[in-house]
Amino acid sequence: MEGKDQFAFNKSRAEGRDKKGRSLELKERKLNPVSTTCYVQILGTGMDTQDTSPSILLFFDKQRFIFNAGEGLQRYCSEHKIKLSKIDHIFLTRVCSETAGGLPGLVLTMAGIGEEGMSVNIWGPSDLEFLLGAMRSFIPRKSMLHAHSFGLDQSNYAASSPSRAQDDSLADAIVLIDNEVIRISAMFVRPVNQKISLDSDPGEFLRPGDMSVVYACELPEVKGKFDPVKAASMGLKPGPKYRELQLGKSVKSDSQDIIVNPSDVLGPSIPGPIVLIVDCPTLYHTHDLFSLTSLSGYYKESGKVVNCMIHLGPAVVTSNAEYQQWMMRFGQAQHIMAGHEIKNMDNPILQASARVSSRLNYLCPQIFPVSGFWPNEYTHLIPPEKRMDLEVISAENLLKFHLRPISQLGLDRSTIPNKLTHEHIINELLLEIPEIKEISRQISLLWQKPLNGKTMIPPVEKKVPMAEETWLKPCCMASDVSMEKRRLETSEDASLPAEGSLRKRFRDYLDTPIPTYLENVTREEMELVFLGTGSSQPSKHRNVSSIYVDLFEKGSLLLDCGEGTLGQLKRRFGVKGADEAVKKLRFIWVSHIHADHHTGLVRILALRSHLLKDVARKPLIVIGPRPLERFLNAYAGLEDLDMQFLDCRQTIRTSEDTVQANEVASSLFALGSKMESFKRKPGNLSEAMHVLDRLKEILSDAGLNSLYSVPVRHCPEAFGLVLEAKDRVSRIAKVSPGWKVVYSGDTRPCPALIEASKNATILIHEATFEDSMTEEAIAKNHSTTKEAIGVGVSAGVYRIILTHFSQRYPKIPVVDEVNVDKTCIAFDLMSVNLADLPALPKVLPYLKQLFRNEMAADDELDDVQVSVTY
């Protein structure tokens, strides 16, 4: 495109006027109670990263039930080919980010399946209303949420006494579903004897989110064997009446004047299997759980037989002696411990992405560091199991317990995936691409620079900040570059690149001048960690948008926070390292309200609040579009988020105004712009100025000179971001300009972003579509790869990093060879240090070699109409 067409976009979509109405009615499925397969299965979301609760699948031929929908469930289902379109009901054992963080994305994705869209029944305690109220701030249609809350009314949460005896409404089990194939009932468990601070309101004893639910799933009894001889003796002919009797219905005899009852022709019935799903999240819940009268009907003395109990509580609860004594009351039930246990951390649940990450790490460890789980740093902490006389096993991913047919009743380990190790993945890679070993060696040469006869190589394992000498300094001197070029031309050293294009590429690399803002740079200034690089919805190879900006001892930032951000932090830094990464966050910036950019936010905020609960701290600032504030305020009724909100429109740069670290802005908005429509109420303005003042202090402490948001063309209130670092002063008082990073968010190419990107060190730009799909890019207000690179070239940026790829390109997107000398493709968990920028574009050709057999589009997602969702 040339001229004005270069900036073509869908104005209706950008202004939010493209909404399509669909009924999204629930699907009714015909049930088959006589001949059916049924089992419960562990869906191991979060079992390795311990960031979310695992889900439980209750499977029937014609129906699917899922218990808990934590972050990553969509991605998990994509990898294991569990069809979302088959799910009929989702039950929550608690309503919080740990158990329901994946629900918003799941609902939106199901609404985009097929031509008509789909919906699902959502069940949970009355806390569910808080979550639904929050979701409605960005869920476009009410028909997407078919919710059923039950139990205690929200107004009763302020009751000053937690005594169960004072609230008989919770004493009995509540039957939720009762049909010919399953009966599901719920029993409530409340925390008691919690520590309350002296200054707390006693009415806050029981808060939304504290309530837990035990679910009992009971299958109907298995009818006795049908006796055709008895049926014939009572005048029945083979046909439909046989089935009626098997279904428990009486029929009239064909040749006799009698009514034939099921008991006349069926043998003795067998009681139906029973499964209990128990979520006891803290020791404070145990007292109420042990005294639950509605559970007494399932103890062994009641005569009922519980076949399987799945325990979702953490090991600190389930290994407690009193808890195990209580477990013994259920007789010979098979107990499956599905809570967070250390030994589950040594095997990645998302094996497809683990395989890609390990292969990339072998190819180029400088920007693809080893995962926080290779090797497992916690294995030695696994305590020995101490179990009483119980049938107990630890849950494993995809472990099954069969319920029907009755002949298969019991555990089934056949579907558990084989253990995946880093060594196994690399051995596979070397067999598949033998030359990859040499390619990896050649890439390492890009990071080797002679310095007084020594080679400076960045660390290949960058889990923690490392103090080291600058490695770019020698390249800043023309004499050093010339010397290195002469060495290339004359040396026969086998360690140097081979003749031909590779040698020329290496020599061109040395010819490229180092910008002044990279002179004397160290590896302790700034690093970008790409936590999610896919668009629309999580896939097995790419998570949705999030970028962690590590400023090392000066803190860190998050740019966007899609679902699964916390899990990605744990895969990158390890469980403990991720906690430290969350604790050192300075602020979070969100580009727009689409779910693939913000639904991981509450999990991060809730975790930070929990980690710092005993430490003096200030609320974390969240900068985002105004609809995001409505979501966060509504959700705060469930969990303490400990945050302050700042509207992106209050950080827009004008001729007089930038959010700078060392001066107070004279105005908040660009004069004459549409952004002036913001309601400038005195209270709003005063509060905003207070948060702006705090933000300026934070920027200064983080070594940043300014932050400002840039309106872009995607949807209402969509923004890009500019971050500028302070000037760098060397030991000899030499001043070098600070770096500048620009993040596009989601957008069409637009003049405002090009202007904001001028002379940037790094432009991170979305590249959702390949170059042949320009019309689709315009319709959905996204960019093609060529357009994204064009923005960077027009702005004169030093390096362009492409991200936000369509999930149709499972591993590597299609990128034209034109203008790639400044460009690199982002992958999940890729870490780009400021000091790595000179070598970065030279890696792209090698990445194509790694994925040369896997560059075709993936059509598995074609039935999901993501345009409906986002």
Secondary structure by P-SEA (a helix, b strand, c coil): cccccccccccccccccbbbbbcccbbbbbbbccccccbbbbcccccccccbbbbbbbccccbbbbcccccaaaaaaaaaccccccccbbbbcccccccccaaaaaaaaaaacccccbbbbbbbccaaaaaaaaaacccccccccbbbbbcccccccccccccccccccccccccccccccbbbbbbbbbbcccccccccccccccccccbbbbbbbbcccccccccaaaaaaacccccaaaaaaaabbbbbbcccccccccccccccccccbbbbbbbbccccaaaaaaaccccccccccccccccbbbbcccccccccaaaaaaaacccccbbbbccccccccccccaaaaaaaaaaaaaaccccccccccccccccccccccccccccccccccbbbbbcccccccccccccccccccaaaaaaaaaaaccaaaaaaaaaaaaaccccccbbbbcccccccbbbbcccccccccaaaaaaaaaaaacccccccccccaaaaaaaaaaaccccccccccccccbbbbbccccccccccccccbbbbbbcccccccccccccaaaaaaaaaccaaaaaaaaaaccbbbbcccccccccaaaaaaaaaaaaacccccccbbbbccaaaaaaaaaacccccccbbbbbccccccccccccccccccccccccccccccccccaaaaaaaaaaaaaaaaaaaaacccbbbbbbbccccccbbbbbbbccccccccbbbbbbbbbbbccccccaaaaaaacccccccccccccccaaaaaaaaccccaaaaaaaaaaacccbbbbccccccccccccccccccccbbbbccccccccccccccccaaaaaaaaaccccccccccccccccccc
